[in-house]
Structures are given as structure tokens and as C-alpha cells.
Amino acid sequence: VYRDGEGVEKDKKKEVYHLEEAAICGDPFARHNLGVEENENGRADRAVKHWIIAAKLGDDDSLETLKDAFGKGYVSKEDFDSALRGHQAAVDATKSPQRDEAELARKL
């Protein structure tokens, strides 16, 4: 809301504050966006930490960002492997026969 000024005045400080609050509560989307903020502000090391946490929460965008950063040498193999394992564990934890059935029904 504060990033785009939707119904309120644009306010970067409030945007970051609310992203931090949401990230603390476990929101992977907010965590990913904090990584983007840190990266844009020249703090790539902090950005990578946010993306690793978000990937371990199952965020696909963060995993893709880490994959790209790994390819460029910004992320260690150990950190990337850890994020990949955490991401897979988070995805596996959300699998269920009911979700598979719903996904199949959605595709029909």
C-alpha cells in the first residue's frame, strides 16, 4: 500500500516497517521484498539472508533469486543447498491428497 501509494501517500519508511512486521510474523512475500529493499540499498549480504529465509518458507521467487545470485557467485554453494533443501521441505509440508485433488479439479 505505502509502496504504490494506493489510498495513502507513498511512504518508504512505513512500507519497510510493515514489511518487517509481516516478515517477523513469517510472511515469505514480505521477507522476499525486504531482500529486494536491502539489495537496492547496496546491502547484498543482508538481501541474501532475507531471500534464504523466504526460500526456506517456500517462496519460489526467493529461490529463483538465489539461484541467479548463486550463478553469479554471490551465494555460496552451502547457502544455496541449504535454501534449496528448506524450500523443498516447506513445499512437501504443504502437500496433501486434498490439495492434489483440488489442483486436479482446478485444471479440468
Buried (B, 14 or more C-beta within 10 A) or exposed (E): EBBEEEEEEEBEEBBBEBBBEBBEEEBBBBBBBBBBBBBEEEBBEBBBBBBBBBBBBBBEBBBEBBBEBBEEEBBEEEBBEBBBEBBBEBEEEEEEEEEEEEEEEEEE
